[in-house]
Amino acid sequence: MKNWIQAARLRTLPLSISGIIMGSFIARWKLLQNGETWDWTIFALALLVTLLYQVLSNYANDYGDGVKGTDKNRIGEAEQRAVASGKISAKQMRNAVILFAILSLVATFYLLYKAFFPNFINEFYTFIGLGVACILAAIGYTVGKKPYGYLGLGDIMVFIFFGLVSVCGSYFLFTKTFDWDILLPASAIGLLSAAVLNLNNMRDIENDEKSGKKTLALRLGFKNAMIYEMIILVLPPILVLTYMMINDLQAQGKYYAFIFFVTVFPLMSLRRKIMMVKEPKELDPFLKQVAMITFVMSLLVAFGLNYFS
């Protein structure tokens, strides 16, 4: 059991649910403004589905990199990669991937049934397709003949699924509408999620080069990947601030909605520390820090909009 828990990589879970928190509680604020109801059951199910996707992704990543030999000399979490270390066999991990893919599909179906039946049948079928796409994306990062993580496409896929799909999708579950401005906080979460992945790939850049895993960080080179990291770490608070300004929260005197902006200070400190790094292996501690700042930002947006303003 301990090996399976380690392989699930629990430190990645706060990042995975940040988009759900952001989208769901922005939807709650919008609905309550209009005197409509917000369903805690849908929120709980959305969290469950996202956690299943994340564990599925982590198991698939462990399996894919393990059978390809990518994890042999990995730094940071290398000792926790179950297949590469022999703690869990490739066959056992493959079966776990299949199991979690099925569980994810069942949970997705129930969530969408709860959210859309019986009045939104077309939306139900559309989101079923989106759910299948999420499952395939979770598996396809390292599994298959041409996994997209080995082609340098991981960052854009993380931006899409952790950011746009997670925030906009959860927002739609409640409101049944799409507002263009929701793309701003969705992009903020997506960029922070890409920042975590880029740090991970910068840390592993030497090992990935040896194993043929051509991540975006490897394609850019360590120096340019660092510049890219600085850019995507500075934009998220600006995007969320723009969302608040577009919705005239300052004009309404709802200043507590801007409490999320305190995350600018740890992000500034973090950027300075990351820029001082010379050796890739020194980046490992920053992955968790960026993930936790993302999680805190989503919580502050939720509380600022719904409980203080």
Protein Blocks (a to p, Z undefined) as FASTA:
>chain_A
ZZmmmmnommlmmmmmmmmmmmmmmmmmmmmmnopacdfklmmmmmmmmmmmmmmmmmmm
mmmmmmnommmmcghjlmmmmklnomacfklmmmmmmmmmmmmmmmmmmmmmmmmpcklm
mlmmmmmmmmmmmmmmmmmmmgcjbdfklnopmmmmmmmmmmmmmmmmmmmmmnopacfk
lmmmmmmmmmmmmmmmmmmmmmmmmmmmmnopacfklmnommlmmmmmmmmmmmmmmmmm
mmmmmnommmnopaklmmmmmmmmmmmmmmmmmmmpmbfklmmmmmmmmmmmmmmmmmmm
mmmmmmmZZ
